[in-house]
Amino acid sequence: QVQLVESGGGLVQPGGSLRLSCAASESTSNINVMGWYRQAPGKQRELVATISSGDTTIYADSVKGRFTISRDNAKNTVYLQMNSLKPEDTAVYFCNARKITNRLYIYWGQGTQVTVSS
């Protein structure tokens, strides 16, 4: 069982920046893919960005060039640096971990609220 704890959300003005952190209860070097998803009110949860154990990254088109995902295996933490934030980025952001051993295990954090508003 991998536990994920997000932090770093909050209220920011349009054009501002935030950095989200996701601390894992075990070494992130043992987790195949970690990622961030978000869910806005009345909408489905959507992919924001993922990073593999080999540091391959994938981004949603809506955040390319503005968001950066990274991982620090020494701290068992994944980050999401969000720049040039827009009101449409407002959502609850969830950390996700996918670990493959004998089968695929998927874990979610509790989420952290990001609100972009003037």
Buried (B, 14 or more C-beta within 10 A) or exposed (E): EBEBBBBBBEEBEEEBEBEBBBBBEEEBEBBBBBBBBBBBEEEEBEBBBBBBBEEEBBBBEBBEEBBBBBBEBEEBBBBBBBBEBEEEBBBBBBBBBBBEEEEEBEBBBEBBEBBBEE
